[in-house]
Amino acid sequence: MCSTPLRVAVDAYLMFLETNLLDPKIFPSAKSLEEEAIREIGKLVSNPEAAGYITSGGTEGNIVALWVARKLLKRKNVVAPSSAHYSVIKACDLQQLELTYAALDETYRASVDSIMENVNKKTLAIVATAGTTTLGLVDPIKEIAEIARDFGCFFHVDASFGGFVLPFIQGAPPWDFSVDSVSSITADPHKMGLAPIPAGSILFREKSWLEAIKSDAPYLNKSSPTLLGTRSGASAAAVWALLNSLGYEGYQKIIKRCMDLTRKLADGIQRIDGLDLVVEPELNIVAAKSDVLNLRDVCEKLQAKGWLVSMSSQPPSIRLVVMPHHDPEHINSFLVDLNECLEELT
Ligand SMILES: Cc1ncc(COP(=O)(O)O)c(C=O)c1O
């Protein structure tokens, strides 16, 4: 789910390689770039006032979101759909929270009914996904937000993947801080934001919520509201450079190109006998299923031709993520090879 980072981001990264965000007094410019980058990401997720910081990625963002939730509410149960990224398991495990999985509906999105059945007065947080890892789907955020509001629980939206796609898609379903009860959002620049690894972000609706995890560092005579201590300013500089050089229009162009290629790939797959789409792609992820073929055999054949594709289990399918470094030639030659693999297998 990562792409070749843009040159401007790599240059900014290298310029700030020796900075340490733990100590903004020594590295004030790195700190300013991080604050400005968070403000820009905040604009993309409908809340320029959101408080947050540049993380190492989606896993850290999800851990911190539940950490903050735990500081704010003295409850222990977390409800997430079974499609949630496995980092949610880690986040719960680390903090001894009890995770209950809600079922998916027939479209493979979180079932609102199942979330409703599993949420109660003890629920600390609901986690939903805007851009699921395997199918790229957006859970019904608005409906889930209403449940979170009714039970007074925290609502974290994991948009690690979708956070740098959805803001640029016209007619995307509501998923961000424009939905009233969304408490926090993870959105990773090192996925669709074209930043070098590591670069994620975590944003909270209220500044005071992030302050809840502030710990004193007595030897530095300061406190910091982050999970990590020493953090390179390089990632923040890279994200700042991307947001300022590409701007909204730049990202929009990149996302449109990815979505056009996604359509081309999905159409090509639909034309192949023996394969079908699991769902119509909502973001730039295509999943292909088959009633007649063993998909592992297909993956092996593809690998022999130089294509390393992943398989997912919910439901069994070949998972293809169309990234900014792909071009129409990649899609064409993949479809030719996929066709050949299927002919060899039937
Ligand atoms: C929806 C979602 N959340 C979280 C993560 C974890 O992100 P990272 O690998 O940057 O920690 C991923 C990774 O693919 C993801 O797809």
PDBQT file of the ligand as one rigid body, heavy atoms in Angstrom, charges set to zero:
ROOT
HETATM    1  C1  LIG A 401      -6.754   0.383   7.274  1.00  0.00    +0.000 C 
HETATM    2  C2  LIG A 401      -5.352   0.231   7.795  1.00  0.00    +0.000 A 
HETATM    3  N1  LIG A 401      -5.079   0.601   9.050  1.00  0.00    +0.000 NA
HETATM    4  C3  LIG A 401      -3.845   0.494   9.573  1.00  0.00    +0.000 A 
HETATM    5  C4  LIG A 401      -2.809  -0.011   8.829  1.00  0.00    +0.000 A 
HETATM    6  C5  LIG A 401      -1.433  -0.139   9.446  1.00  0.00    +0.000 C 
HETATM    7  O1  LIG A 401      -0.586   0.799   8.881  1.00  0.00    +0.000 OA
HETATM    8  P1  LIG A 401       0.999   0.721   9.101  1.00  0.00    +0.000 P 
HETATM    9  O2  LIG A 401       1.451  -0.508   8.391  1.00  0.00    +0.000 OA
HETATM   10  O3  LIG A 401       1.473   2.005   8.484  1.00  0.00    +0.000 OA
HETATM   11  O4  LIG A 401       1.261   0.673  10.554  1.00  0.00    +0.000 OA
HETATM   12  C6  LIG A 401      -3.040  -0.427   7.503  1.00  0.00    +0.000 A 
HETATM   13  C7  LIG A 401      -1.971  -0.991   6.703  1.00  0.00    +0.000 C 
HETATM   14  O5  LIG A 401      -2.143  -1.466   5.628  1.00  0.00    +0.000 OA
HETATM   15  C8  LIG A 401      -4.356  -0.291   6.970  1.00  0.00    +0.000 A 
HETATM   16  O6  LIG A 401      -4.648  -0.677   5.739  1.00  0.00    +0.000 OA
ENDROOT
TORSDOF 0
